[in-house]
Amino acid sequence: MTLLTQQPAAISDVTAAERSQRLADAGTTWNERIARDAANAQLTYKVTGRGVGAVGTEIRAGKHRFLVDEPGALAGDDAAASPVEYALGALISCQIVVFRLYAEALGLTIDDIEIEAEGDLDVRKLFGIDESGRAGFHDVRVRVDITGPDSAEQYEKLRTVVEERCPVLDLFANTVPVSGRLS
């Protein structure tokens, strides 16, 4: 991610025990919060963006600011990752969170996790050349590499749980109503 006003904040390393405690605490807190009032499970995220450069976007998400751009071949300044690269990055980062969350819940250990996502996109609809296809990805492949002491079968079960519960994977896999308007 390209930050606009400062260097990226480093994410500090945590020990496995610290990660485990943070995941357990988060699970406990959310379970208690939702048990008190089911409405606490409903979250709304708000992100804003404004055009910069040729086709770039400055995004604001809470206290975070970052750039999104396109490569020169797509009229951009190539100052940051493209929207579809961020979409794949969102999928990867959400998967890592959910893998760690459910590894903890299932008593599995992840020593290291690396995920690669690759998506195929046909730009003919984007450029108005052919209206018959999709504007977005028509195929996305995700490869997960986990190291740890548990069996391949246990990690495969974990992968299945993650695929059922990952919010960003759900966005990719299912139609979500989107409404738009000019103000």
Backbone as a chain_set.jsonl record, in Angstrom:
{"seq": "MTLLTQQPAAISDVTAAERSQRLADAGTTWNERIARDAANAQLTYKVTGRGVGAVGTEIRAGKHRFLVDEPGALAGDDAAASPVEYALGALISCQIVVFRLYAEALGLTIDDIEIEAEGDLDVRKLFGIDESGRAGFHDVRVRVDITGPDSAEQYEKLRTVVEERCPVLDLFANTVPVSGRLS", "coords": {"N": [[0.841, -1.151, 0.0], [0.552, 2.221, -0.768], [1.227, 4.893, 1.136], [0.089, 8.216, 1.735], [1.0, 10.422, 3.279], [2.902, 9.638, 5.075], [5.394, 7.236, 6.142], [4.784, 3.718, 5.77], [3.163, 2.196, 8.513], [4.784, -0.038, 10.545], [4.005, -3.417, 11.137], [4.244, -4.956, 14.082], [6.17, -7.79, 15.042], [4.745, -10.616, 16.587], [4.696, -13.015, 19.193], [3.879, -16.513, 18.989], [2.336, -17.189, 21.186], [1.395, -14.664, 22.014], [-0.138, -13.969, 19.75], [-2.028, -16.02, 19.835], [-3.328, -15.417, 22.261], [-4.4, -12.876, 21.692], [-6.172, -13.525, 19.595], [-7.901, -15.302, 20.936], [-8.913, -13.582, 22.919], [-10.239, -11.685, 21.317], [-12.216, -13.289, 20.132], [-13.664, -14.103, 22.412], [-14.538, -11.594, 23.409], [-16.153, -10.644, 21.257], [-18.085, -12.683, 21.125], [-19.324, -12.372, 23.646], [-20.266, -9.727, 23.419], [-22.101, -9.94, 21.297], [-23.838, -11.828, 22.358], [-25.038, -10.316, 24.369], [-26.457, -8.46, 22.865], [-27.821, -8.986, 19.843], [-27.75, -7.181, 17.758], [-25.264, -6.057, 17.879], [-23.659, -7.501, 16.229], [-23.823, -6.474, 13.732], [-22.064, -4.62, 11.486], [-20.928, -1.618, 9.939], [-18.95, -0.502, 7.374], [-17.111, 2.274, 6.258], [-15.617, 3.857, 3.571], [-13.844, 6.326, 1.833], [-13.097, 7.993, -1.265], [-11.121, 9.973, -3.532], [-10.503, 11.384, -6.722], [-7.215, 11.528, -8.083], [-4.268, 12.613, -9.865], [-3.849, 11.097, -13.122], [-5.684, 8.809, -13.368], [-5.795, 7.982, -10.801], [-6.606, 7.241, -7.323], [-7.198, 8.568, -4.157], [-7.579, 7.016, -1.195], [-9.45, 6.936, 1.788], [-9.69, 5.347, 4.767], [-10.946, 5.156, 7.708], [-8.436, 6.062, 9.935], [-6.519, 5.632, 8.077], [-4.787, 6.213, 5.029], [-4.402, 5.751, 1.571], [-3.056, 5.147, -1.736], [-4.493, 4.283, -4.891], [-3.946, 3.133, -8.126], [-3.412, 2.906, -11.68], [-1.523, 0.987, -14.079], [0.657, 2.458, -16.575], [-0.203, 1.562, -19.121], [-2.897, 1.432, -18.816], [-3.723, 4.022, -18.615], [-2.809, 5.124, -16.264], [-0.61, 6.471, -13.654], [1.018, 4.67, -12.534], [1.595, 4.688, -9.801], [0.81, 3.233, -7.653], [-0.702, 0.153, -6.507], [-3.213, -1.43, -8.563], [-6.869, -1.172, -8.719], [-7.932, -3.816, -9.027], [-5.789, -5.331, -8.184], [-5.657, -4.543, -5.516], [-8.102, -5.644, -4.762], [-7.56, -8.408, -4.96], [-5.542, -8.432, -3.04], [-7.061, -7.742, -0.79], [-8.608, -10.045, -0.585], [-6.599, -11.957, -0.028], [-5.53, -10.934, 2.424], [-7.767, -11.037, 4.095], [-8.243, -13.765, 4.1], [-5.919, -14.672, 5.439], [-6.33, -13.598, 8.012], [-8.676, -15.027, 8.735], [-7.801, -17.677, 8.504], [-5.935, -17.713, 10.62], [-7.597, -17.099, 12.798], [-9.412, -19.304, 12.864], [-7.64, -21.43, 13.005], [-6.708, -21.101, 15.567], [-9.152, -21.487, 16.954], [-9.644, -24.151, 16.339], [-7.547, -25.406, 17.504], [-5.174, -25.672, 16.103], [-1.844, -25.176, 14.799], [-0.25, -22.563, 13.183], [2.708, -21.999, 11.823], [3.777, -20.47, 9.782], [2.289, -18.605, 7.166], [1.476, -18.163, 3.806], [-0.081, -16.667, 1.081], [-1.142, -16.779, -2.26], [-2.835, -15.077, -4.767], [-4.41, -15.146, -7.859], [-5.862, -13.626, -10.595], [-7.974, -13.675, -13.462], [-8.785, -11.44, -15.992], [-10.738, -10.017, -18.49], [-10.435, -7.348, -20.581], [-12.168, -6.406, -22.523], [-14.912, -5.712, -22.078], [-14.629, -3.596, -20.261], [-13.476, -1.624, -21.914], [-15.497, -1.243, -23.731], [-15.584, -2.839, -25.997], [-16.66, -5.387, -26.309], [-19.668, -6.423, -25.179], [-20.546, -8.786, -24.088], [-19.155, -10.268, -22.148], [-17.868, -10.478, -18.743], [-17.108, -7.634, -16.672], [-15.438, -7.806, -14.567], [-13.221, -10.059, -12.733], [-13.034, -13.257, -14.226], [-12.101, -15.589, -13.387], [-10.559, -16.734, -10.475], [-7.786, -17.796, -8.692], [-6.56, -19.26, -5.763], [-3.781, -19.899, -3.821], [-2.656, -21.497, -1.021], [-0.121, -21.608, 1.332], [0.837, -23.242, 4.067], [2.773, -23.662, 6.94], [3.491, -25.78, 9.617], [3.037, -27.83, 12.594], [0.872, -29.565, 12.376], [-1.261, -32.03, 10.738], [-1.581, -32.561, 7.155], [-4.198, -33.142, 6.484], [-5.611, -31.954, 8.589], [-5.034, -29.257, 8.121], [-6.267, -29.0, 5.662], [-8.936, -29.342, 6.384], [-9.179, -27.02, 7.884], [-8.837, -25.149, 5.814], [-11.231, -25.544, 4.421], [-13.096, -24.636, 6.321], [-12.31, -21.948, 6.444], [-12.93, -21.108, 3.832], [-15.684, -21.193, 3.975], [-16.228, -19.138, 5.754], [-14.878, -16.734, 5.263], [-15.159, -13.311, 4.862], [-14.367, -11.646, 2.62], [-13.844, -13.494, 0.595], [-16.431, -14.389, 0.319], [-17.546, -12.112, -0.852], [-16.378, -12.254, -3.387], [-17.395, -14.68, -4.293], [-20.172, -14.592, -4.29], [-23.147, -12.892, -5.374], [-23.587, -9.555, -4.515], [-25.816, -7.118, -3.478], [-25.542, -3.917, -4.851], [-25.864, -0.484, -4.718], [-25.991, 2.587, -6.442], [-25.536, 6.16, -6.706], [-25.7, 9.533, -7.85], [-24.696, 12.491, -6.204]], "CA": [[0.0, 0.0, 0.0], [1.298, 3.47, -0.798], [0.645, 5.903, 2.008], [0.225, 9.534, 1.144], [1.644, 11.444, 4.087], [3.892, 9.09, 5.994], [5.874, 5.903, 5.844], [3.857, 2.711, 6.282], [3.356, 1.757, 9.889], [5.216, -1.425, 10.588], [3.26, -4.314, 12.006], [5.267, -5.584, 14.907], [6.101, -9.236, 15.188], [4.209, -11.101, 17.85], [4.983, -14.432, 19.412], [2.715, -17.387, 18.796], [1.509, -17.083, 22.394], [0.711, -13.368, 21.965], [-1.161, -14.069, 18.7], [-3.07, -16.897, 20.362], [-4.083, -14.682, 23.28], [-5.175, -11.82, 21.027], [-7.274, -14.165, 18.88], [-8.844, -15.813, 21.94], [-9.571, -12.425, 23.534], [-11.167, -11.11, 20.343], [-13.351, -14.204, 20.028], [-14.448, -14.003, 23.647], [-15.171, -10.274, 23.461], [-17.239, -10.573, 20.279], [-19.156, -13.596, 21.538], [-20.041, -11.735, 24.754], [-20.944, -8.533, 22.892], [-23.24, -10.372, 20.482], [-24.78, -12.495, 23.263], [-25.784, -9.259, 25.053], [-27.366, -7.815, 21.911], [-27.511, -9.497, 18.502], [-27.488, -6.047, 16.867], [-23.828, -5.765, 17.922], [-22.985, -8.252, 15.167], [-23.967, -5.734, 12.485], [-21.05, -3.582, 11.335], [-20.936, -0.868, 8.687], [-17.644, 0.063, 7.05], [-17.197, 3.408, 5.341], [-14.353, 4.234, 2.952], [-14.076, 7.374, 0.836], [-12.014, 8.165, -2.22], [-11.197, 11.112, -4.442], [-9.617, 11.251, -7.866], [-5.934, 12.241, -8.115], [-3.469, 12.229, -11.028], [-4.592, 10.767, -14.339], [-6.833, 7.958, -13.006], [-5.542, 7.49, -9.455], [-7.585, 7.498, -6.273], [-6.736, 8.641, -2.775], [-8.572, 6.328, -0.364], [-9.42, 7.152, 3.228], [-10.4, 4.309, 5.511], [-10.643, 5.489, 9.095], [-7.231, 6.895, 10.034], [-5.574, 5.188, 7.051], [-4.884, 6.806, 3.699], [-3.524, 5.091, 0.609], [-3.3, 5.392, -3.15], [-4.802, 3.225, -5.851], [-3.654, 3.693, -9.447], [-3.338, 1.953, -12.783], [-0.263, 1.086, -14.826], [0.621, 3.37, -17.711], [-0.96, 0.989, -20.239], [-4.318, 1.662, -18.551], [-3.84, 5.473, -18.437], [-2.405, 5.533, -14.927], [0.741, 6.941, -13.377], [1.68, 3.507, -11.93], [2.087, 5.129, -8.499], [0.331, 2.308, -6.616], [-1.391, -1.028, -7.035], [-4.478, -1.142, -9.239], [-8.042, -1.618, -7.955], [-8.096, -5.268, -9.008], [-4.722, -5.866, -7.331], [-6.12, -4.363, -4.14], [-9.161, -6.625, -4.51], [-6.882, -9.675, -4.657], [-4.879, -8.234, -1.754], [-8.091, -7.818, 0.247], [-8.931, -11.465, -0.445], [-5.483, -12.615, 0.662], [-5.41, -10.507, 3.814], [-8.91, -11.561, 4.835], [-7.994, -15.199, 4.271], [-4.912, -14.866, 6.483], [-6.995, -13.359, 9.295], [-9.619, -16.106, 9.045], [-6.991, -18.876, 8.767], [-5.377, -17.637, 11.982], [-8.705, -17.147, 13.746], [-9.951, -20.654, 12.99], [-6.581, -22.327, 13.493], [-6.789, -20.949, 17.023], [-10.39, -22.114, 17.429], [-9.561, -25.608, 16.143], [-6.373, -25.921, 18.2], [-4.103, -25.947, 15.143], [-0.734, -24.229, 14.843], [0.291, -22.066, 11.919], [4.016, -21.368, 12.016], [3.897, -19.453, 8.736], [1.254, -18.706, 6.131], [1.646, -17.304, 2.644], [-1.164, -16.906, 0.13], [-1.014, -16.145, -3.57], [-4.094, -15.022, -5.509], [-4.22, -14.793, -9.259], [-7.168, -13.458, -11.22], [-8.008, -13.446, -14.911], [-9.719, -10.383, -16.332], [-10.804, -9.689, -19.917], [-10.726, -5.914, -20.586], [-13.028, -5.984, -23.639], [-16.108, -5.009, -21.6], [-14.161, -2.34, -19.686], [-13.244, -0.648, -22.978], [-16.661, -1.167, -24.612], [-15.327, -3.573, -27.235], [-17.552, -6.545, -26.348], [-20.556, -6.336, -24.011], [-21.046, -10.104, -23.689], [-18.44, -10.865, -21.024], [-17.867, -9.794, -17.453], [-16.135, -6.559, -16.513], [-14.525, -8.197, -13.496], [-12.532, -11.339, -12.861], [-13.827, -14.42, -14.622], [-11.531, -16.742, -12.689], [-9.584, -16.395, -9.443], [-7.158, -18.97, -8.088], [-5.899, -18.944, -4.5], [-2.876, -20.961, -3.36], [-2.308, -21.269, 0.38], [1.026, -22.383, 1.808], [0.885, -23.203, 5.527], [3.721, -24.554, 7.604], [3.174, -25.997, 11.019], [3.198, -29.218, 13.026], [-0.335, -30.37, 12.234], [-1.296, -32.851, 9.526], [-2.133, -31.978, 5.933], [-5.652, -33.311, 6.566], [-6.134, -30.929, 9.502], [-4.961, -27.966, 7.439], [-7.284, -29.028, 4.613], [-10.202, -29.065, 7.078], [-9.113, -25.597, 8.19], [-9.08, -24.43, 4.556], [-12.664, -25.639, 4.153], [-13.762, -23.72, 7.257], [-11.994, -20.586, 6.014], [-13.698, -20.806, 2.624], [-17.08, -20.981, 4.37], [-16.386, -18.03, 6.692], [-14.094, -15.552, 4.899], [-16.038, -12.284, 4.29], [-13.983, -11.154, 1.292], [-14.105, -14.582, -0.343], [-17.866, -14.354, 0.093], [-17.79, -11.047, -1.835], [-15.971, -12.757, -4.7], [-18.132, -15.876, -4.687], [-21.618, -14.396, -4.294], [-23.642, -11.594, -5.794], [-23.912, -8.639, -3.418], [-26.533, -5.945, -3.998], [-24.815, -2.657, -4.802], [-26.65, 0.605, -5.279], [-25.178, 3.772, -6.692], [-26.284, 7.373, -7.005], [-24.956, 10.793, -7.9], [-25.242, 13.427, -5.226]], "C": [[0.893, 1.223, 0.0], [0.585, 4.482, 0.078], [0.94, 7.27, 1.442], [1.066, 10.484, 1.969], [2.736, 10.917, 4.999], [4.348, 7.718, 5.529], [4.884, 4.882, 6.402], [4.195, 2.344, 7.726], [3.739, 0.279, 9.852], [4.304, -2.211, 11.516], [4.3, -5.09, 12.784], [5.066, -7.1, 14.943], [5.507, -9.561, 16.545], [4.596, -12.567, 17.985], [3.712, -15.23, 19.14], [1.779, -17.285, 19.995], [0.736, -15.763, 22.415], [-0.411, -13.392, 20.924], [-2.335, -14.894, 19.207], [-3.944, -16.162, 21.367], [-4.954, -13.603, 22.648], [-6.368, -12.401, 20.277], [-8.331, -14.668, 19.851], [-9.619, -14.664, 22.577], [-10.6, -11.808, 22.584], [-12.408, -11.984, 20.212], [-14.262, -14.121, 21.237], [-15.219, -12.687, 23.701], [-16.344, -10.19, 22.505], [-18.382, -11.506, 20.642], [-19.977, -12.986, 22.661], [-20.86, -10.54, 24.271], [-22.206, -8.919, 22.122], [-24.279, -11.085, 21.347], [-25.631, -11.468, 24.009], [-26.832, -8.629, 24.139], [-26.956, -8.235, 20.504], [-27.222, -8.367, 17.51], [-26.012, -5.674, 16.855], [-23.048, -6.514, 16.847], [-22.994, -7.5, 13.844], [-22.97, -4.58, 12.446], [-21.233, -2.883, 9.993], [-19.554, -0.255, 8.511], [-17.856, 1.203, 6.071], [-15.79, 3.773, 4.878], [-14.684, 5.307, 1.927], [-12.865, 7.479, -0.083], [-12.228, 9.401, -3.058], [-10.159, 10.925, -5.533], [-8.377, 12.105, -7.732], [-5.163, 11.776, -9.353], [-4.349, 11.927, -12.224], [-5.848, 9.952, -14.024], [-6.667, 7.386, -11.598], [-6.645, 7.865, -8.488], [-6.867, 7.557, -4.939], [-7.863, 8.068, -1.923], [-8.353, 6.704, 1.086], [-10.305, 6.098, 3.874], [-10.054, 4.506, 6.982], [-9.439, 6.415, 9.137], [-6.209, 6.579, 8.942], [-5.859, 5.874, 5.722], [-3.933, 6.056, 2.78], [-3.964, 5.4, -0.811], [-3.669, 4.113, -3.879], [-4.568, 3.858, -7.214], [-3.705, 2.575, -10.477], [-1.961, 2.055, -13.419], [-0.448, 2.032, -16.025], [-0.219, 2.863, -18.869], [-2.462, 1.159, -20.057], [-4.549, 3.114, -18.115], [-3.403, 5.976, -17.075], [-0.99, 6.066, -14.855], [1.594, 5.838, -12.755], [2.312, 3.862, -10.58], [1.694, 4.181, -7.366], [-0.305, 1.106, -7.299], [-2.726, -0.61, -7.653], [-5.658, -1.616, -8.38], [-8.187, -3.138, -7.904], [-6.973, -5.944, -8.211], [-5.079, -5.69, -5.86], [-7.232, -5.352, -3.8], [-8.552, -7.988, -4.184], [-6.151, -9.579, -3.326], [-5.862, -8.294, -0.596], [-8.49, -9.272, 0.484], [-7.851, -12.188, 0.339], [-5.444, -12.228, 2.135], [-6.575, -11.003, 4.659], [-8.728, -13.06, 5.093], [-6.985, -15.452, 5.389], [-5.519, -14.647, 7.858], [-7.864, -14.558, 9.673], [-8.883, -17.433, 9.256], [-6.468, -18.854, 10.197], [-6.469, -17.75, 13.033], [-9.187, -18.578, 13.951], [-8.892, -21.694, 13.316], [-6.597, -22.3, 15.014], [-8.0, -21.688, 17.575], [-10.334, -23.641, 17.343], [-8.344, -26.227, 16.826], [-5.231, -26.304, 17.272], [-3.04, -24.861, 15.253], [-0.326, -23.857, 13.428], [1.606, -21.389, 12.257], [4.211, -20.239, 11.018], [2.785, -19.69, 7.727], [1.569, -17.707, 5.032], [0.567, -17.677, 1.641], [-0.882, -16.13, -1.141], [-2.382, -16.201, -4.242], [-3.795, -14.513, -6.904], [-5.601, -14.712, -9.898], [-7.056, -13.141, -12.691], [-9.127, -12.47, -15.231], [-9.607, -10.1, -17.824], [-11.261, -8.235, -20.027], [-11.663, -5.474, -21.714], [-14.288, -5.257, -23.171], [-15.724, -3.651, -21.014], [-14.03, -1.258, -20.766], [-14.378, -0.589, -24.012], [-16.498, -1.888, -25.929], [-16.31, -4.728, -27.402], [-18.37, -6.534, -25.059], [-20.953, -7.707, -23.459], [-20.359, -10.684, -22.455], [-18.623, -10.087, -19.736], [-16.861, -8.655, -17.47], [-15.077, -6.943, -15.484], [-13.843, -9.522, -13.771], [-13.498, -12.423, -13.328], [-13.27, -15.694, -14.002], [-10.497, -16.228, -11.684], [-9.094, -17.693, -8.822], [-6.376, -18.53, -6.853], [-5.065, -20.146, -4.092], [-2.41, -20.592, -1.953], [-1.161, -22.192, 0.756], [1.115, -22.187, 3.319], [1.984, -24.138, 5.995], [3.342, -24.605, 9.072], [3.221, -27.481, 11.334], [1.992, -30.118, 12.794], [-0.353, -31.081, 10.878], [-1.899, -32.095, 8.348], [-3.66, -32.065, 5.952], [-6.277, -32.252, 7.476], [-6.101, -29.549, 8.852], [-5.981, -27.893, 6.3], [-8.667, -28.766, 5.224], [-10.279, -27.581, 7.424], [-9.414, -24.769, 6.946], [-10.563, -24.432, 4.215], [-13.46, -24.695, 5.05], [-13.54, -22.275, 6.824], [-12.809, -20.216, 4.787], [-15.169, -20.559, 2.935], [-17.272, -19.665, 5.118], [-15.675, -16.737, 6.302], [-14.987, -14.496, 4.235], [-15.647, -11.821, 2.885], [-14.124, -12.255, 0.244], [-15.593, -14.635, -0.676], [-18.226, -13.264, -0.926], [-17.453, -11.504, -3.249], [-16.921, -13.847, -5.205], [-19.637, -15.657, -4.862], [-21.986, -12.989, -4.752], [-24.029, -10.779, -4.563], [-24.662, -7.451, -4.02], [-25.689, -4.683, -3.81], [-25.703, -1.595, -5.416], [-25.742, 1.809, -5.441], [-26.07, 4.966, -6.986], [-25.307, 8.53, -7.134], [-25.549, 11.72, -6.858], [-25.006, 14.853, -5.667]], "O": [[1.899, 1.249, 0.708], [-0.542, 4.88, -0.217], [1.937, 7.458, 0.744], [1.795, 11.294, 1.396], [3.431, 11.706, 5.638], [3.753, 7.121, 4.632], [4.217, 5.152, 7.401], [5.361, 2.202, 8.096], [3.082, -0.535, 9.202], [3.887, -1.712, 12.56], [5.132, -5.793, 12.209], [3.944, -7.604, 14.88], [5.744, -8.858, 17.527], [4.797, -13.262, 16.989], [2.615, -14.676, 19.072], [0.559, -17.295, 19.832], [-0.437, -15.736, 22.786], [-1.507, -12.895, 21.181], [-3.494, -14.516, 19.032], [-5.169, -16.276, 21.326], [-6.113, -13.435, 23.027], [-7.46, -11.833, 20.317], [-9.526, -14.482, 19.619], [-10.834, -14.753, 22.756], [-11.701, -11.452, 23.002], [-13.528, -11.474, 20.183], [-15.484, -14.073, 21.103], [-16.412, -12.672, 24.004], [-17.418, -9.722, 22.883], [-19.546, -11.14, 20.477], [-21.205, -13.069, 22.639], [-22.011, -10.367, 24.67], [-23.254, -8.294, 22.282], [-25.477, -10.96, 21.096], [-26.811, -11.71, 24.259], [-27.94, -8.308, 24.567], [-25.875, -7.883, 20.033], [-26.519, -8.581, 16.522], [-25.551, -5.034, 15.91], [-21.89, -6.187, 16.586], [-22.25, -7.851, 12.929], [-23.027, -3.672, 13.275], [-21.651, -3.507, 9.019], [-19.052, 0.43, 9.402], [-18.682, 1.109, 5.163], [-14.888, 3.971, 5.692], [-15.693, 5.209, 1.227], [-11.753, 7.1, 0.284], [-13.36, 9.833, -3.276], [-9.08, 10.38, -5.301], [-8.454, 13.263, -7.321], [-5.381, 10.665, -9.836], [-5.464, 12.438, -12.329], [-6.955, 10.361, -14.374], [-7.329, 6.411, -11.244], [-7.505, 8.693, -8.788], [-6.034, 6.705, -4.628], [-8.98, 8.587, -1.936], [-7.219, 6.781, 1.557], [-11.492, 5.976, 3.571], [-8.997, 4.075, 7.444], [-9.418, 7.439, 8.454], [-5.146, 7.198, 8.893], [-7.012, 6.086, 5.343], [-2.799, 5.758, 3.155], [-5.083, 5.85, -1.055], [-3.221, 3.019, -3.534], [-4.953, 5.006, -7.434], [-4.011, 1.428, -10.15], [-1.303, 3.09, -13.314], [-1.569, 2.35, -16.42], [-0.884, 3.655, -19.537], [-3.223, 1.046, -21.019], [-5.461, 3.397, -17.339], [-3.609, 7.148, -16.761], [-0.269, 6.109, -15.851], [2.774, 6.054, -12.478], [3.408, 3.408, -10.254], [2.188, 4.312, -6.246], [-0.425, 1.062, -8.523], [-3.289, 0.428, -7.306], [-5.469, -2.372, -7.426], [-8.525, -3.692, -6.858], [-7.181, -7.009, -7.63], [-4.833, -6.583, -5.048], [-7.298, -5.846, -2.674], [-8.98, -8.649, -3.238], [-6.139, -10.542, -2.56], [-5.542, -8.833, 0.464], [-8.687, -9.684, 1.627], [-8.148, -12.944, 1.264], [-5.336, -13.096, 3.002], [-6.386, -11.354, 5.824], [-9.028, -13.552, 6.181], [-7.18, -16.356, 6.202], [-5.256, -15.42, 8.779], [-7.796, -15.047, 10.8], [-9.293, -18.234, 10.097], [-6.547, -19.857, 10.906], [-6.288, -18.422, 14.048], [-9.354, -19.019, 15.088], [-9.222, -22.749, 13.858], [-6.51, -23.339, 15.667], [-7.888, -22.429, 18.552], [-10.911, -24.336, 18.179], [-8.132, -27.437, 16.739], [-4.412, -27.16, 17.608], [-3.307, -23.763, 15.742], [-0.089, -24.722, 12.585], [1.627, -20.338, 12.897], [4.741, -19.181, 11.358], [2.392, -20.828, 7.468], [1.888, -16.548, 5.3], [0.328, -18.856, 1.382], [-0.443, -14.98, -1.106], [-3.014, -17.257, -4.28], [-3.025, -13.572, -7.093], [-6.411, -15.627, -9.756], [-6.152, -12.422, -13.117], [-10.267, -12.647, -14.802], [-8.505, -9.961, -18.355], [-12.373, -7.915, -19.604], [-11.929, -4.279, -21.85], [-14.698, -4.282, -23.801], [-16.418, -2.661, -21.246], [-14.429, -0.113, -20.553], [-14.23, 0.048, -25.055], [-17.205, -1.582, -26.889], [-16.746, -5.014, -28.517], [-17.809, -6.626, -23.967], [-21.642, -7.771, -22.441], [-20.947, -11.527, -21.776], [-19.428, -9.159, -19.656], [-15.873, -8.705, -18.202], [-13.948, -6.454, -15.535], [-13.879, -10.04, -14.887], [-14.64, -12.488, -12.874], [-13.892, -16.753, -14.081], [-9.662, -15.387, -12.017], [-9.882, -18.571, -8.473], [-5.627, -17.554, -6.893], [-5.566, -21.269, -4.022], [-1.847, -19.521, -1.729], [-1.218, -23.401, 0.529], [1.431, -21.095, 3.792], [2.11, -25.263, 5.51], [2.932, -23.611, 9.673], [3.424, -28.302, 10.439], [2.086, -31.329, 12.999], [0.439, -30.77, 9.989], [-2.629, -31.12, 8.523], [-4.336, -31.151, 5.481], [-7.343, -31.717, 7.171], [-7.033, -28.761, 9.014], [-6.501, -26.815, 6.011], [-9.476, -28.046, 4.638], [-11.331, -26.959, 7.271], [-10.163, -23.795, 7.015], [-11.093, -23.416, 3.765], [-14.39, -24.032, 4.59], [-14.472, -21.47, 6.836], [-13.332, -19.104, 4.715], [-15.831, -19.796, 2.231], [-18.377, -19.123, 5.118], [-15.866, -15.722, 6.972], [-15.524, -14.747, 3.156], [-16.523, -11.623, 2.043], [-14.494, -11.967, -0.894], [-15.97, -14.896, -1.819], [-19.106, -13.463, -1.764], [-18.166, -11.177, -4.198], [-17.211, -13.923, -6.399], [-20.304, -16.458, -5.517], [-21.239, -12.032, -4.546], [-24.724, -11.274, -3.675], [-24.182, -6.841, -4.976], [-25.185, -4.427, -2.717], [-26.235, -1.781, -6.511], [-24.824, 2.014, -4.646], [-27.201, 4.819, -7.449], [-24.208, 8.49, -6.58], [-26.762, 11.736, -6.651], [-25.398, 15.789, -4.969]]}, "num_chains": 1, "name": "protein.A"}
